Amino acid sequence: MLIGYARVSTTDQDTRMQLDALKQAGCEVVFHENGSSIGPRPQLQRALAALKKGDTLIVWKIDRLARSLVDLLSIIGKLNDRGAAIRSLTEHIDTGSPIGEFVLHILGAFAQLERSIIRERSIAGQKAARDRGSIIGRKRSSTPEQEMQVLRMHADGVTMAGIAQAVGLSESSVKRTIYRTHKPGHSSLR
């Protein structure tokens, strides 16, 4: 049996192109989801659970399947245990042969390298922007006057929920304002 899996990274993206290609490839069942490769990916887990000996998991592209080489190798191991294979439509990979599995490992390593380089460049770009005096991230939702009012009310013992309601901010904005003053290195400020 041919089982398809499609994934896009955000809810703004659409799996239609992948679904059309998987259907055209002859997939009898297709699992698809919208969301980052980070997290549980329930539809991928369902697809893997549905595979039996002799079945093939078909994906549009390998990066739709795995987030890292370690993740890819884990998925390959699960498929090997079940006697199933992987086929990528755009990269022409089929792990039904030793060469196909070898090529898959190489592509997985390159994909992980590419993600690492992109992350490294992004961090370097943010650091360079900060060094130039740019503020990274979105604009604060609170005014300096609101922040002063938040800090005064907090000092008076008012709860974060009470402050948020009184000042007209979300509780998370109130929390960040308080933490910037009282816990400057806190993880919620990163």
Summary of the structure (lengths in Angstrom):
residues: 190
radius of gyration: 23.7
end to end distance: 46.6
largest distance: 70.3
contacts: 521
relative contact order: 0.08
helix: 55%
strand: 12%
